Amino acid sequence: MDDETDRSMPARDRLLRAAAALFYDHGIAGTGIDTIVARAGVAKKSLYNNFASKADLVNQYLEVRHAEWLGLYARRAAVAETPLDHVLAVFDAYRDHAEFAYEHGFRGCGLLNAAAELAAGDIGRQAVRRHKEEVEALLAAPLVGLAGGDDARAARLAKRLAFLLEGAMARAGLEGQSTLMHDARAMAEEMIISDMPEAR
């Protein structure tokens, strides 16, 4: 349902939904408060009743994006049967993210796009860094068993896979489609089996 016509949602949710669409499509700096409240269909006062500032709204948006991705991953992980499947579930979740029905097309990772606009040391950049660290940890966890409990070996491969994932997302964002995410998944599988033949 469109944000502009769904009046059954609480104002806070409508504001977050409107901000999410606008920040992703036009950037944080390119999106003004007036545009957000107009799309959400609320009074400007409602924004300041729910968020301390635009910066607070941005931070809440980043948390929502993080939770959204975790939801995609959880659905993929729930049907994963092997450690290899669990690693590839991370790639599948990113592909799912790329295949959302975005209003103006896929533009890459919304969290990294936002971080690129924020000043060094900004709390929002810290939130994005925590998200990326959590993704790398999700890649590493199933690799530990495949590496015979060798945490360092699993961590090294997880870092390589994380770099592959981020590079693929950046390129997919430039192309505006998920094809490269399919390619990255296949590359990841090859890397894992090459490094850990027991993953077959």
BAMIBA-95923 format. One line per 5 residues: number of its first residue (from 1); their letters; for each residue z, x, y of N, C-alpha, C. Coordinates in steps of 0.001 Angstrom, whole numbers. Atoms other than C-alpha are relative to their C-alpha. Layout:
N
NUM) a) Z/X/Y/Z/X/Y/Z/X/Y; ...;
This chain:
200
1) mddet) 0/853/-1198/0/0/0/0/886/1245; 135/-790/-1224/-849/1315/3470/1293/3/804; -1245/-124/-781/2033/2630/5610/8/-963/1188; 62/779/-1232/802/669/8631/270/-1487/-239; -176/1432/259/1083/-2715/6908/1200/-308/-879;
6) drsmp) -1125/243/893/4007/-2264/4512/1296/-64/803; -1204/174/-807/6896/-3706/6483/1246/-214/-858; -1164/225/865/9143/-4152/3429/813/1276/-199; -709/-1271/174/10059/-444/3320/976/225/1147; -904/-369/-1088/13069/813/5285/-722/900/1009;
11) ardrl) 657/-780/-1057/12136/2446/8585/-47/1488/-346; -36/-1421/326/13201/5878/7350/-1106/364/-997; 1027/-260/1004/10899/5666/4332/-1399/-116/601; 1305/150/-641/8002/4423/6456/-321/1197/889; 196/-1171/-855/8504/7280/8899/-346/1235/-838;
16) lraaa) 282/-1147/869/8583/9852/6090/-1392/-104/-614; 1312/208/609/5518/8338/4470/-1105/260/1022; 992/-224/-1057/3614/8320/7756/-82/1479/353; -22/-1426/-344/4718/11865/8597/-665/826/-1087; 581/-761/1107/3720/13110/5144/-1526/-23/66;
21) alfyd) 1462/113/-75/170/11798/5502/-554/756/1206; 495/-623/-1230/-219/13020/9077/196/1511/9; -231/-1445/51/1373/16454/8588/-1002/659/-942; 923/-596/966/-811/17066/5545/-1422/32/553; 1385/88/-478/-4040/15928/7208/-249/750/1298;
26) hgiag) 225/-537/-1349/-3527/17210/10766/913/1158/376; -935/-1072/-299/-748/19774/10575/1205/-505/764; -1240/377/-678/2736/19688/12019/-187/29/1512; 191/-121/-1446/1803/20951/15478/-1003/-1030/518; 1025/941/-420/-1190/18608/15577/408/-1458/-102;
31) tgidt) -486/1376/169/937/15533/14900/1182/-249/928; -1070/322/-939/3012/14061/17698/880/-1135/-495; -953/1053/349/6016/11784/17440/-611/-1389/213; 588/1309/-284/4106/8902/19036/-971/-429/-1094; 949/300/1064/1436/9121/16350/733/-417/-1273;
36) ivara) -775/310/1206/4038/9080/13583/599/-1394/89; -653/1306/-102/5934/6062/14912/-1046/-1128/32; 1052/1015/-25/2665/4191/15546/-500/-288/-1411; 468/195/1377/1488/4758/11988/1063/-683/-849; -1096/605/769/4902/3837/10586/277/-1435/434;
41) gvakk) -237/1349/-490/4975/696/12703/1440/-247/392; -1400/138/-441/8450/1343/14093/109/449/1456; -258/-456/-1365/9932/1908/17536/420/1465/-30; -385/-1407/-61/10463/5498/18654/1501/178/-226; -1448/-69/190/14194/4783/18695/363/78/-1479;
46) slynn) -260/-34/1439/14033/4228/14935/-115/1415/-546; 146/-1375/470/12831/7786/14468/1275/777/286; -1184/-777/-363/15797/9210/16342/1285/-582/-575; -1138/558/731/18162/6829/14551/69/549/-1419; 76/-481/1384/17001/8329/11249/-123/1514/-120;
51) faska) 204/-1452/21/16200/11938/12157/489/583/1317; -567/-607/-1197/17915/14273/14594/-1089/490/964; 1081/-572/-809/14591/15685/15821/-1267/29/-845; 1223/-178/776/11009/16318/14807/214/1078/-1058; -280/-1070/964/12253/19510/13136/737/-549/-1213;
56) dlvnq) -717/623/1105/14639/17425/11045/-955/-810/-861; 1004/770/733/11769/15123/10080/-871/935/-836; 801/-976/738/9707/18171/9070/762/491/-1223; -804/-494/1125/12551/19470/6903/136/-1049/-1096; -97/1074/992/12966/16088/5218/-1345/-185/-713;
61) ylevr) 1335/70/600/9196/15977/4633/-156/1070/-1076; 108/-1088/966/9380/19353/2883/818/-299/-1254; -828/368/1156/12196/18101/649/-689/-1072/-838; 721/1064/712/10153/15011/-235/-1169/593/-785; 1134/-626/698/7117/17154/-1102/483/770/-1222;
66) haewl) -567/-753/1123/9300/19375/-3296/371/-953/-1138; -412/980/1012/10776/16361/-5116/-1218/-653/-652; 1234/602/514/7298/14860/-5476/-621/900/-1064; 584/-918/970/6030/17985/-7226/872/89/-1255; -884/-45/1168/9092/18157/-9472/-214/-1214/-896;
71) glyar) 294/1195/771/8307/14595/-10533/-1273/155/-819; 1247/-248/722/4754/15584/-11459/247/944/-1173; -289/-964/1067/6070/18542/-13440/813/-647/-1116; -854/637/1008/8733/16462/-15213/-823/-867/-945; 856/841/851/6085/14037/-16464/-831/854/-954;
76) raava) 780/-896/860/3972/16895/-17813/898/688/-1033; -917/-708/902/6945/18746/-19310/525/-921/-1102; -547/951/969/8132/15580/-21075/-859/-110/-1257; 884/92/1170/5110/15692/-23391/-403/1384/-527; 286/-1357/469/4971/19486/-23796/769/251/-1292;
81) etpld) -632/-204/1307/5710/20548/-27365/360/1448/-274; -227/-1414/282/5551/24339/-27370/343/730/1301; -250/-778/-1224/6666/27065/-24950/-1272/185/832; 1268/-134/-723/3002/27608/-24062/-317/-1284/755; 236/1289/-659/2648/23894/-23299/869/-144/1247;
86) hvlav) -913/121/-1140/5676/24102/-20986/-469/846/1180; 538/-832/-1082/4143/26953/-19011/-1224/-679/610; 1227/621/-494/809/25181/-18760/275/-1318/712; -384/1232/-701/2613/22004/-17642/151/246/1503; -104/-345/-1427/3261/23807/-14338/-1385/-43/631;
91) fdayr) 1370/19/-510/-481/24318/-13880/-543/-1423/35; 455/1394/38/-1145/20722/-14912/587/-802/1161; -639/715/-1108/1344/19464/-12313/-662/348/1329; 712/-390/-1219/-414/21448/-9587/-1391/-632/33; 1299/671/52/-3739/20047/-10770/165/-1478/354;
96) dhaef) -266/1400/-345/-2261/16539/-10592/167/-152/1510; -201/4/-1451/-1176/17340/-7032/-1355/72/726; 1314/-171/-634/-4723/18428/-6193/-870/-1244/-154; 841/1169/274/-6127/15196/-7614/552/-1297/582; -478/1182/-714/-4054/12808/-5493/-1141/-584/832;
101) ayehg) 999/647/-866/-6090/10318/-3484/377/231/1458; -326/-333/-1385/-5632/12092/-151/-951/-709/953; 780/761/-977/-6825/10171/2888/-1197/780/528; 1075/-833/-541/-8892/13069/4227/-307/1188/-910; 331/-1046/964/-9274/15145/1074/1117/994/-230;
106) frgcg) -990/-1005/399/-7297/17866/-650/-119/1239/873; -11/-1149/-911/-6260/20715/1659/906/1116/-495; -868/-1040/542/-4186/22891/-660/1449/-439/-58; -1425/270/137/-433/23137/-1063/595/-434/1341; -581/515/-1242/1246/20967/1565/1184/817/475;
111) llnaa) -1163/-806/-385/4349/23145/1484/-431/1307/658; 469/-1254/-608/2482/26386/2158/-709/-255/1319; 653/341/-1269/376/24684/4828/1043/-164/1099; -1068/208/-980/3580/23628/6575/668/1325/362; -673/-1280/-246/5201/27048/6166/-812/887/935;
116) aelaa) 865/-830/-850/2203/28682/7845/150/-349/1472; -167/430/-1388/2986/26691/11001/1399/271/546; -1390/-151/-417/6701/27442/11094/319/1457/314; -399/-1353/-397/8336/30447/12722/733/710/-1125; -741/-789/983/9693/33267/10588/1487/-314/138;
121) gdigr) -1418/314/-25/13256/32431/9622/309/-1478/133; -212/1438/-120/12755/28688/10132/555/-539/-1311; -617/578/1193/14828/26607/7737/-1044/-625/-928; 1074/579/798/11639/24891/6591/-692/1040/-860; 616/-1077/790/10130/28198/5487/908/395/-1153;
126) qavrr) -950/-313/1071/13278/28876/3496/-95/-1035/-1118; 136/1063/1000/12856/25506/1755/-1261/215/-839; 1235/-250/727/9272/26379/836/181/1190/-941; -241/-1164/862/10374/29759/-493/814/-394/-1225; -806/452/1145/13014/28072/-2677/-854/-773/-993;
131) hkeev) 893/747/882/10344/25740/-4040/-837/960/-843; 860/-941/722/8056/28627/-4967/807/822/-1010; -865/-719/939/10961/30510/-6571/344/-874/-1196; -294/920/1099/11801/27416/-8613/-1204/-145/-920; 1216/78/814/8196/27139/-9772/-118/1242/-877;
136) ealla) 84/-1240/781/8236/30790/-10861/1038/5/-1119; -1042/92/1034/11497/30163/-12739/-421/-953/-1120; 483/934/1014/9906/27198/-14513/-1069/653/-876; 976/-752/786/7091/29497/-15592/707/995/-927; -679/-1055/759/9521/32182/-16774/827/-527/-1166;
141) aplvg) -958/486/1008/11955/30034/-18759/-589/-94/-1407; 528/67/1365/9690/29217/-21735/-560/1323/-505; 530/-1299/413/8297/32753/-21721/1078/903/-592; -1094/-837/507/11723/34244/-22478/45/-60/-1525; -4/129/1460/11657/32850/-26005/-1185/701/-633;
146) laggd) 1194/-652/520/8112/34067/-26543/116/1521/81; -177/-1446/-179/9176/37510/-25314/1180/519/-814; -1120/-431/838/11978/37643/-27888/1268/244/776; -1211/-143/-806/14639/37246/-25245/-81/1085/1061; 186/-1058/-1000/13215/39998/-23033/-256/-649/1364;
151) daraa) 98/669/-1295/13934/38511/-19609/-950/721/956; 822/-772/-931/12206/41342/-17724/-1483/-189/-309; 1400/199/400/8978/40955/-19705/-474/-1395/394; 343/1380/-368/9006/37185/-19188/-162/-135/1506; 48/81/-1461/9685/37617/-15469/-1270/641/547;
156) rlakr) 1231/-669/-461/6771/40037/-15054/-1216/-901/-196; 1138/877/256/4329/37634/-16678/72/-1251/873; -163/1182/-851/5759/34673/-14761/-458/302/1421; 434/-367/-1358/5162/36520/-11479/-1528/49/76; 1466/-52/21/1532/37202/-12437/-587/-1413/-45;
161) lafll) 482/1375/98/1068/33553/-13380/210/-750/1320; -267/643/-1292/2669/32440/-10111/-1033/421/1040; 1024/-479/-933/236/34610/-8146/-1347/-655/-308; 1233/679/395/-2671/33147/-10136/15/-1443/494; -148/1402/-399/-1387/29651/-9439/-183/-163/1504;
166) egama) 89/110/-1460/-994/30215/-5689/-1399/316/504; 1367/-328/-411/-4383/31872/-5351/-969/-1125/-316; 870/1103/390/-6042/29043/-7236/197/-1198/920; -271/1124/-900/-4319/26429/-5055/-625/234/1372; 582/-313/-1309/-5427/28220/-1883/-1511/-188/-26;
171) ragle) 1451/149/113/-9045/28410/-3052/-397/-1453/-232; 299/1412/257/-8979/24834/-4372/127/-801/1292; -162/675/-1288/-7700/23722/-978/-1187/217/913; 1182/-291/-809/-10623/25435/730/-1206/-786/-496; 1134/730/581/-13058/23756/-1657/216/-1508/22;
176) gqstl) -297/1422/-78/-11276/20410/-1408/-104/-736/-1324; 60/631/1319/-11279/19771/-5161/826/796/-1000; -929/-583/971/-9297/20550/-8307/-658/898/-1038; 711/-756/1038/-11972/22434/-10296/654/1346/-279; -595/-1319/196/-10346/25815/-9722/1364/-75/-683;
181) mhdar) -1278/150/697/-7038/24451/-10995/-220/-82/-1509; 365/7/1422/-8728/23756/-14346/-276/1440/-450; 322/-1392/319/-10065/27327/-14297/1268/840/-85; -1241/-783/-19/-6647/28757/-13409/837/-282/-1244; -749/344/1210/-5040/26883/-16313/-552/759/-1210;
186) amaee) 634/-713/1114/-7553/28387/-18745/302/1496/83; -331/-1420/-182/-6973/31876/-17264/1446/271/-380; -1414/-165/311/-3223/31402/-17569/220/21/-1508; -139/46/1460/-3527/30484/-21236/-474/1312/-621; 523/-1276/496/-5648/33585/-21859/983/1139/265;
191) miisd) -961/-1047/-358/-3132/35802/-20022/1226/-38/-903; -1212/134/809/-182/34443/-21982/-267/454/-1436; 301/-348/1396/-1850/34766/-25393/-314/1487/-138; 283/-1436/28/-3092/38262/-24531/1286/820/56; -1260/-719/-177/396/39368/-23463/1010/-306/-1105;
196) mpear) -948/453/1008/2282/37369/-26088/-763/-737/-1101; 816/632/1045/73/36723/-29155/748/-1062/-815; -802/964/749/2951/34810/-30743/-42/-1391/635; 92/1296/-690/2258/32031/-28220/-1060/-899/-610; 1076/801/595/-753/30890/-30246/554/-1172/-821;
